[in-house]
């Protein structure tokens, strides 16, 4: 069977010199292991224990941060089932860095670190809402603080999570018909914070497909701790709400950027005013050489709520595509911005669409192995955490080579061979293990008796 061990380098070192060791293994991690090692070294894993309320009994064998780290590693390796989690990490170095490890004295460690029922019993104890809250709590109170960043530009969008239309067993799923296509599934709302050249899902909501985007995200918009005074929120047309726009500006001190629909009075009048004025400027995006832009001010009275006296001022950037003759109107409650600034800010919005594309195409976000709502939510939350870690990793020194690369491309290019000075050896003694840098291991090896060297020789043979 597999023996679960705890880290104690001093005890292991004593055992090595006395010739009493059980096993030794060379650690050469894959990309996913390197990502998780970087997260461990930079303090992103330990907060799992604080953000995730452990509902198991007091004699739990493996701590929550280890179980969740294994679950996230499975997503980094594009493994989607709870059954995959015990097999997610066989790299001794990563398991050792997590503070736990395994050595095999009766079967191959590839048979799994623990039974899949360990994860099933764990997930079963949590509702979908609790799992979503864990993610939001972890990102906002630990991950962002650890990074030392507070995003001031946020992008809000929802994406559809389809499942088998004919399978009515998917808990809390609903059926809708959009543009003639009938689908069953769920809806994920994501508030994305922009951090430097990348971003992260800083808060999420999860619900049924029938729920309108605004209704799904309404409470999040009102109560999120992600907004600070003078922040920017970029929306699409699914979040057109004069009442919410007013609330965000007056109560949350956050400015909204959102496109108007063609059938809205504010759209028609903004276009008419821009055309009559004729004060067009070049579009700042060189790829849009056939488009011109113009600022139109004081449009608030053309987009009213039930209490017009409380409506905040609105300006807009009108975009004219000279090639097609079409117009676009981008509204904002920040009346200090120029047309150029408005359109440049709104052009950040496609970043969240790229996130959704990658999570669906490469990260198997919709690949559910269970129809139970909390298991589905667990898969989504762990996938989002894996995506978050990969984004963070690419901004660290050790992961900068993968900047701009998707997970499959990065994994394909990853070099498993590492310089010997950064390779580690993990030695097991009973219920303990120790981690030794390769050069330190060589010095210990040279000091050992012939009998002990023979036990350690298979490790050197792997180099």
C-alpha positions in Angstrom: 0.0 0.0 0.0 1.0 3.7 -0.1 2.4 5.2 3.1 1.5 8.8 3.8 4.4 10.6 5.3 5.2 14.0 6.9 8.2 16.2 6.3 11.1 16.0 8.8 14.5 16.4 7.1 16.5 16.0 10.3 15.0 12.6 11.2 15.6 11.4 7.7 19.2 12.6 7.6 19.9 10.7 10.8 18.3 7.6 9.3 20.4 7.9 6.1 23.7 8.0 8.0 22.6 5.0 10.1 21.6 3.0 7.0 17.9 2.9 7.7 15.8 4.3 4.8 12.8 2.9 3.1 12.8 4.6 -0.3 14.2 7.5 -2.4 12.9 9.2 -5.5 14.1 11.8 -7.9 11.7 14.7 -8.5 11.5 16.0 -12.1 8.1 17.8 -12.3 6.0 18.5 -15.4 4.6 21.9 -16.2 1.6 21.5 -13.9 3.8 20.4 -11.1 6.1 23.4 -11.7 3.1 25.7 -11.6 1.9 24.3 -8.3 5.5 24.4 -6.9 5.6 28.1 -7.7 2.3 28.6 -6.0 3.5 26.8 -2.9 6.8 28.8 -2.8 4.9 32.1 -3.3 2.4 31.5 -0.6 -0.8 30.8 -2.6 -1.6 27.3 -1.3 -1.5 27.6 2.5 -4.5 30.1 2.5 -6.7 27.2 1.3 -6.9 26.1 4.9 -8.2 29.5 5.9 -10.6 30.1 3.0 -12.0 26.6 2.9 -14.0 25.7 6.0 -13.1 22.0 6.7 -16.3 20.2 7.5 -14.7 16.8 8.0 -14.3 15.1 11.4 -11.3 16.0 13.6 -9.2 12.9 12.6 -9.0 14.0 8.9 -5.9 12.3 7.5 -4.9 14.8 4.8 -5.3 18.6 5.3 -7.6 20.6 3.0 -4.8 22.6 1.3 -3.3 19.3 0.1 -6.6 17.9 -1.2 -7.4 21.1 -3.0 -3.9 21.5 -4.4 -4.3 18.0 -5.8 -7.7 18.9 -7.3 -6.2 22.0 -8.9 -3.3 20.1 -10.3 -5.7 17.7 -11.9 -7.3 20.6 -13.7 -3.9 21.9 -14.8 -3.3 18.4 -16.3 -6.8 18.6 -17.9 -8.2 15.8 -15.8 -11.8 16.5 -15.1 -13.1 13.6 -12.9 -12.9 13.3 -9.1 -11.5 9.8 -9.9 -8.5 11.6 -11.5 -7.5 13.6 -8.4 -5.7 10.8 -6.5 -3.6 10.3 -9.7 -3.0 14.0 -10.4 0.4 14.2 -8.7 3.0 11.4 -8.8 5.9 13.8 -8.6 7.6 13.4 -5.3 8.9 16.9 -5.2 5.5 18.6 -5.5 3.9 16.3 -2.9 6.8 16.9 -0.6 6.5 20.7 -1.0 2.8 20.4 -0.1 4.0 19.1 3.2 2.9 15.5 2.6 4.2 12.7 0.5 3.8 9.1 -0.4 6.1 6.2 -0.7 5.1 2.8 -2.0 5.8 -0.4 -0.2 3.3 -2.8 -1.8 2.0 -1.2 -5.0 2.9 1.4 -7.6 2.2 4.9 -6.5 0.4 5.4 -9.8 -2.5 3.5 -8.3 -3.3 6.7 -6.6 -2.3 8.7 -3.5 -5.7 7.9 -1.9 -9.1 6.5 -2.7 -11.4 8.7 -4.9 -14.0 8.3 -2.2 -12.0 10.7 -0.1 -12.8 13.5 -2.6 -16.4 12.4 -3.0 -17.0 12.5 0.7 -15.4 15.9 0.9 -17.3 17.5 -1.9 -20.6 16.0 -0.7 -20.4 18.1 2.4 -20.6 21.4 0.6 -23.4 23.2 -1.3 -22.8 24.9 -4.6 -23.1 28.3 -2.9 -20.4 27.4 -0.3 -18.0 26.3 -3.0 -18.5 29.6 -4.9 -18.0 31.5 -1.7 -14.8 29.7 -1.1 -13.4 30.8 -4.5 -14.5 34.4 -4.0 -13.1 34.5 -0.5 -9.8 32.9 -1.5 -9.2 35.2 -4.4 -10.2 38.5 -2.8 -8.9 38.0 0.7 -5.7 35.9 0.0 -4.6 35.7 -3.7 -5.0 39.4 -4.5 -3.5 40.5 -1.2 -0.6 38.1 -1.7 0.0 39.6 -5.2 -0.2 43.1 -3.7 -2.6 44.3 -6.4 -6.1 45.8 -6.3 -7.5 45.9 -9.9 -9.2 49.2 -10.7 -10.6 48.0 -14.1 -13.1 45.2 -14.0 -14.9 43.4 -16.9 -18.2 41.7 -16.2 -19.7 39.0 -18.5 -21.6 35.7 -18.4 -21.0 32.5 -20.4 -23.3 29.6 -21.0 -22.3 26.2 -19.7 -24.1 23.6 -21.9 -24.8 20.0 -20.9 -26.6 17.1 -22.7 -30.0 18.5 -23.7 -31.7 15.1 -23.3 -30.3 14.4 -19.8 -32.8 15.7 -17.3 -30.7 14.5 -14.4 -28.5 17.6 -14.3 -29.5 19.2 -11.1 -30.7 22.9 -11.4 -30.2 22.9 -15.1 -32.7 24.7 -17.3 -33.6 24.6 -21.0 -33.7 27.8 -23.2 -34.0 28.5 -26.9 -31.6 31.2 -28.2 -31.6 32.1 -31.9 -33.5 28.9 -32.7 -31.1 26.7 -30.8 -32.4 24.8 -27.8 -29.9 24.0 -25.1 -29.8 22.8 -21.5 -27.3 24.0 -19.0 -26.0 26.6 -16.6 -24.6 30.1 -16.6 -21.4 31.4 -15.1 -21.0 35.1 -14.3 -17.4 36.3 -13.9 -16.1 39.6 -12.7 -12.6 39.9 -14.2 -10.0 42.2 -12.7 -7.3 43.5 -15.0 -3.8 43.1 -13.4 -1.0 44.4 -15.6 -1.0 42.7 -18.9 -3.3 39.9 -17.7 -6.3 39.4 -15.5 -8.1 37.1 -13.2 -11.6 36.0 -12.3 -11.8 37.9 -9.0 -15.5 37.0 -8.3 -17.9 34.5 -9.7 -21.6 33.6 -9.6 -23.1 30.4 -10.8 -26.7 29.6 -11.7 -29.2 28.2 -14.1 -29.2 29.0 -17.8 -32.6 30.7 -17.7 -31.5 33.5 -15.4 -30.9 36.8 -17.1 -27.3 38.0 -16.9 -28.2 41.1 -14.8 -30.3 39.1 -12.4 -27.6 36.5 -11.9 -25.0 39.2 -11.2 -27.1 41.8 -9.5 -26.2 41.0 -5.8 -22.6 40.6 -6.8 -22.5 44.1 -8.3 -24.1 45.6 -5.2 -22.0 43.8 -2.6 -18.7 42.8 -4.1 -15.6 44.0 -2.2 -13.7 44.3 -5.5 -15.0 47.8 -6.3 -13.2 50.8 -5.0 -13.8 54.5 -5.5 -13.1 55.6 -9.1 -12.9 52.1 -10.4 -14.1 51.2 -13.9 -16.6 48.5 -14.9 -16.9 47.3 -18.5 -20.1 45.5 -19.5 -21.8 44.2 -22.6 -25.4 44.9 -23.6 -26.7 42.1 -21.4 -26.1 44.4 -18.4 -27.9 47.5 -19.7 -29.7 48.8 -16.6 -30.2 52.5 -15.9 -30.9 51.7 -12.2 -27.8 49.7 -11.8 -25.7 52.2 -13.6 -27.0 54.9 -11.2 -26.4 52.7 -8.2 -22.8 51.9 -9.2 -22.0 55.5 -9.8 -23.6 57.0 -6.7 -23.2 54.2 -4.1 -20.2 52.2 -5.3 -18.4 55.2 -6.8 -17.7 53.0 -9.9 -18.0 54.2 -13.5 -19.7 52.0 -16.0 -18.8 51.5 -19.7 -21.5 49.8 -21.7 -22.7 49.8 -25.4 -26.1 51.1 -26.3 -28.6 49.1 -28.4 -29.6 50.4 -31.8 -33.3 50.7 -30.7 -32.5 52.9 -27.7 -33.2 56.7 -27.9 -29.7 57.5 -26.6 -28.2 55.5 -29.5 -30.3 57.3 -32.2 -29.7 60.8 -30.8 -26.0 60.2 -30.2 -25.5 59.1 -33.8 -27.6 62.0 -35.0 -25.6 64.6 -33.0 -22.3 63.1 -34.1 -23.3 63.1 -37.8 -24.6 66.7 -37.6 -21.4 67.9 -35.8 -19.0 66.1 -38.1 -16.1 66.4 -35.7 -14.7 63.0 -36.4 -11.3 61.7 -35.2 -9.2 58.7 -36.2 -9.8 55.5 -34.3 -6.9 55.0 -31.9 -6.7 51.3 -32.8 -4.6 51.0 -36.0 -6.4 47.8 -36.9 -9.6 49.9 -37.3 -8.4 52.3 -40.0 -11.8 52.4 -41.6 -13.4 53.7 -38.4 -13.7 57.2 -36.9 -14.8 58.3 -33.5 -16.5 61.3 -31.8 -17.4 62.3 -28.3 -21.1 63.3 -27.6 -21.8 64.8 -24.2 -24.8 65.2 -21.9 -26.9 62.3 -23.0 -28.2 61.3 -19.6 -31.8 62.6 -20.2 -32.1 60.3 -23.2 -31.7 57.2 -21.1 -34.0 57.4 -18.1 -34.9 55.2 -15.1 -38.1 55.2 -13.1 -36.7 58.1 -11.1 -35.2 60.4 -13.7 -34.2 63.0 -11.1 -31.7 60.5 -9.8 -30.1 59.6 -13.1 -26.4 60.3 -13.3 -24.8 62.1 -16.3 -23.8 60.0 -19.3 -21.5 60.8 -22.2 -20.8 58.5 -25.2 -18.2 57.8 -27.9 -19.9 57.3 -31.3 -17.9 55.0 -33.6 -18.6 55.2 -37.4 -17.4 52.4 -39.6 -17.0 54.1 -43.0 -16.6 50.9 -44.8 -20.0 49.4 -43.7 -21.8 52.6 -42.8 -22.6 51.2 -39.4 -22.5 53.1 -36.1 -21.7 52.0 -32.5 -22.3 53.9 -29.3 -20.3 53.3 -26.1 -21.7 55.0 -23.0 -19.9 55.9 -19.8 -20.8 57.6 -16.5 -17.2 59.1 -16.4 -17.8 62.4 -18.0 -14.1 63.4 -17.8 -13.0 60.9 -20.5 -12.4 61.7 -24.2 -13.7 59.7 -27.1 -10.3 58.1 -27.5 -10.2 57.1 -23.9 -13.7 55.7 -23.9 -13.1 53.4 -26.9 -9.7 52.3 -25.6 -11.2 51.3 -22.3 -14.1 49.4 -23.9 -11.7 47.5 -26.2 -10.4 45.7 -23.1 -13.7 43.8 -22.9 -12.7 40.9 -25.4 -10.1 39.7 -22.8 -12.9 38.0 -20.8 -14.2 36.4 -24.0 -10.7 34.9 -24.6 -10.7 33.6 -21.0 -14.0 31.9 -21.6 -12.8 30.4 -24.9 -9.6 29.0 -23.3 -11.5 27.6 -20.3 -14.0 25.8 -22.6 -11.7 24.7 -25.4 -8.6 23.8 -23.4 -9.5 23.5 -19.8 -12.6 21.3 -20.2 -14.8 23.7 -18.2 -18.0 22.0 -19.4 -16.8 18.4 -19.1 -18.8 17.2 -16.1 -18.6 13.6 -14.9 -21.5 14.0 -12.5 -25.0 15.5 -12.7 -25.0 16.6 -9.1 -25.0 20.4 -8.7 -22.3 20.6 -6.1 -20.0 18.3 -8.0 -20.5 20.4 -11.1 -19.7 23.5 -9.1 -16.6 21.9 -7.6 -15.3 21.1 -11.0 -15.9 24.7 -12.2 -14.3 26.3 -9.1 -11.2 24.1 -9.2 -10.8 24.8 -13.0 -11.1 28.5 -12.3 -8.5 28.2 -9.6 -6.2 26.3 -11.9 -6.6 29.0 -14.6 -5.9 31.6 -11.9 -2.7 29.9 -10.9 -1.6 29.5 -14.5 -2.1 33.3 -15.1 -0.2 34.1 -11.9 2.6 31.7 -12.9 3.1 33.4 -16.3 3.7 36.7 -14.4 6.3 35.2 -12.2 10.0 35.1 -13.2 10.0 31.3 -13.6 6.9 31.3 -15.9 7.6 34.4 -18.1 8.6 32.1 -21.0 5.0 31.1 -21.3 3.6 34.6 -21.4 0.9 34.8 -24.1 0.7 31.0 -24.4 -2.3 28.9 -23.7 -2.0 25.9 -21.4 -1.7 23.2 -24.2 1.0 25.2 -26.0 2.9 25.8 -22.8 2.6 22.1 -21.8 3.9 21.0 -25.2 6.9 23.3 -25.0 7.7 22.5 -21.4 11.1 20.9 -20.9 11.0 18.2 -18.3 14.7 18.0 -17.9 16.1 20.5 -15.3 19.6 21.5 -14.3 20.9 19.1 -11.7 21.4 21.9 -9.2 17.6 22.4 -9.0 16.6 18.7 -9.1 15.6 17.4 -5.7 15.7 13.9 -4.1 13.1 12.8 -1.7 14.1 10.2 0.9 11.5 8.3 3.0 12.0 6.9 6.4 8.9 5.4 8.1 6.3 8.1 8.5 8.7 10.9 7.5 10.4 12.2 4.4 13.1 14.7 3.6 13.8 16.9 0.6 17.4 17.3 -0.5 18.8 19.4 -3.4 20.7 17.2 -5.8 24.1 18.6 -4.9 23.4 18.2 -1.2 22.3 14.6 -1.9 25.6 13.9 -3.7 27.6 15.1 -0.6 25.4 12.9 1.7 25.9 10.0 -0.7 29.7 10.3 -0.6 29.6 10.2 3.2 27.4 7.0 3.4 28.5 3.4 3.8 28.5 1.1 0.9 25.3 -0.6 2.1 23.4 2.8 2.1 24.9 3.8 -1.2 23.5 0.7 -2.8 20.0 1.8 -1.6 20.6 5.2 -3.1 22.1 4.1 -6.4 18.8 3.7 -8.3 18.1 7.4 -7.7 21.5 8.4 -9.3 20.8 6.1 -12.2 17.8 8.3 -13.2 20.0 11.3 -13.8 
